[in-house]
């Protein structure tokens, strides 16, 4: 198994994505990413571990992880939500421009309160242009995929009853850690 993480320290992730520093309630440092994520999970704001995981993984892997988390966190999806999830999963399987643009179109028109909308936007903002204008492309900032994957998971967690939320959050973070370490992605249901 080989690691899916391309950074040696949490600080390097913050240097690559300065928005992470603003998104966390904890300082980054020389600690390797996995132990840092575990420390965040055990801390007083475990949601920070979800945020860190979204930045720690490469874009495609972050989208896949977020898709799998939503499948565990949400038991049923409206048709539009199912379409957003399908588009995100399709892009993970075939990360081409056609699938990215389809996710852009769907995500921009979708209900922003739906967690799956943020999956579509995570795909849409993974590269290319944020708008469909070939003459004047607008490249997305590098952190938007992580921010959107994070928003998808955290917004889905908000709909979970408080009594179940901590266990489900922990399951998502632990799955990310295993996935980052090279294992297949499997999220245990709690």
C-alpha positions in Angstrom: 0.0 0.0 0.0 1.3 3.4 -0.8 0.2 6.7 0.8 -2.2 9.0 -1.1 -0.8 12.0 0.7 1.7 14.1 -1.1 2.8 16.2 1.9 5.1 15.3 4.8 3.7 17.7 7.4 0.5 19.5 8.2 2.4 22.8 7.7 3.1 21.9 4.0 -0.6 21.4 3.4 -1.2 24.8 4.8 1.5 26.3 2.6 -0.1 24.7 -0.4 -3.6 25.8 0.6 -3.4 28.9 2.8 -7.2 28.8 3.2 -6.8 25.8 5.4 -5.2 27.9 8.1 -8.3 30.1 8.2 -10.6 27.0 8.2 -9.0 25.3 11.2 -9.2 26.1 14.9 -5.7 24.6 15.4 -2.2 25.6 14.3 -0.4 23.6 11.7 3.1 22.4 12.3 5.8 19.8 11.6 3.6 16.9 12.6 2.9 14.4 9.8 -0.7 14.7 8.3 -2.1 11.4 9.7 -1.2 12.0 13.4 -2.3 15.6 13.0 -5.7 14.4 11.7 -6.0 11.9 14.6 -5.2 14.7 17.0 -7.9 16.9 15.5 -10.4 14.1 15.7 -9.7 13.7 19.4 -9.8 17.4 20.1 -12.6 19.7 21.2 -13.5 20.5 17.6 -13.5 17.2 15.8 -15.1 18.8 12.7 -11.6 20.2 12.1 -10.5 16.7 11.3 -13.0 16.5 8.5 -11.8 19.9 7.2 -8.2 18.8 7.4 -8.9 15.5 5.6 -10.6 17.3 2.7 -7.4 19.3 2.2 -5.0 16.4 2.9 -6.3 14.2 0.1 -5.7 15.0 -3.6 -8.8 16.5 -5.3 -10.1 13.3 -6.9 -9.6 11.3 -3.7 -11.2 14.0 -1.6 -14.3 13.9 -3.9 -14.5 10.1 -3.7 -14.1 10.2 0.1 -16.9 12.8 0.4 -19.2 10.8 -1.9 -18.7 7.7 0.3 -19.3 9.8 3.5 -22.6 11.1 2.1 -23.7 7.6 1.2 -23.3 6.7 4.9 -24.6 10.0 6.4 -27.7 10.3 4.3 -30.1 7.4 3.8 -32.1 8.7 0.9 -31.6 11.3 -1.8 -34.1 13.4 -3.8 -33.7 13.0 -7.5 -31.6 16.2 -7.9 -29.4 15.1 -5.0 -29.0 11.7 -6.5 -28.0 13.3 -9.8 -25.3 15.4 -8.1 -23.9 12.3 -6.3 -24.0 10.3 -9.6 -22.1 13.1 -11.4 -19.5 13.3 -8.7 -19.0 9.5 -8.7 -18.8 9.5 -12.5 -16.1 12.1 -12.5 -14.1 10.1 -10.0 -14.3 7.2 -12.3 -13.6 9.3 -15.4 -12.1 12.7 -14.4 -12.4 14.3 -17.8 -13.5 17.8 -18.7 -16.9 16.6 -20.0 -17.8 15.2 -16.6 -16.4 18.2 -14.8 -18.5 20.6 -16.9 -21.7 18.5 -16.4 -21.1 18.8 -12.6 -20.5 22.5 -13.0 -23.8 23.0 -14.8 -25.8 20.9 -12.3 -24.0 22.2 -9.2 -24.5 25.9 -10.1 -28.2 25.4 -10.5 -28.8 23.1 -7.6 -30.0 23.8 -4.1 -27.0 25.0 -2.1 -28.5 23.6 1.2 -28.2 20.1 -0.2 -24.9 18.4 0.7 -24.7 16.7 -2.7 -24.7 20.1 -4.4 -21.3 20.6 -2.8 -20.1 17.3 -4.2 -21.0 18.5 -7.7 -19.2 21.8 -7.0 -16.2 20.0 -5.6 -15.9 18.4 -9.0 -16.7 21.5 -10.9 -14.0 23.5 -9.2 -11.3 20.8 -9.5 -9.8 22.4 -12.5 -10.8 24.0 -15.8 -12.9 27.1 -15.5 -15.5 28.1 -12.9 -17.7 29.5 -15.7 -18.7 28.2 -19.0 -17.1 30.8 -21.1 -14.3 29.6 -23.3 -13.3 33.1 -24.3 -12.9 34.3 -20.7 -12.1 31.2 -18.5 -11.9 31.7 -14.7 -9.6 29.2 -13.1 -10.8 28.1 -9.6 -8.6 28.8 -6.6 -6.8 25.5 -5.7 -8.6 25.1 -2.4 -12.2 25.1 -3.7 -12.4 21.3 -4.2 -11.4 20.8 -0.6 -13.7 23.5 0.7 -16.6 22.0 -1.2 -15.9 18.4 -0.2 -15.7 19.7 3.4 -19.0 21.6 3.0 -20.7 18.5 1.7 -19.7 16.3 4.7 -20.2 19.0 7.4 -23.6 20.0 6.0 -24.7 16.3 5.9 -23.5 15.9 9.5 -25.7 18.8 10.5 -28.7 16.7 9.6 -27.7 13.8 11.8 -29.2 13.6 15.3 -26.8 14.8 17.9 -26.7 11.4 19.6 -25.3 9.8 16.4 -23.2 12.7 15.0 -19.9 12.1 16.8 -19.8 8.4 15.8 -20.5 9.2 12.2 -18.0 12.0 12.1 -15.4 9.7 13.6 -16.2 7.0 11.0 -15.7 9.4 8.1 -12.4 10.7 9.5 -11.1 7.2 10.2 -12.1 6.1 6.7 -10.1 9.0 5.3 -7.1 8.1 7.3 -7.2 4.5 6.1 -7.8 5.7 2.5 -4.9 8.2 2.8 -2.7 5.3 3.9 -3.5 3.4 0.7 -6.3 1.2 1.8 -9.6 0.9 -0.1 -12.3 3.3 1.1 -14.8 1.7 3.4 -16.8 3.7 5.9 -18.3 1.7 8.7 -21.9 2.6 9.6 -22.6 3.5 13.2 
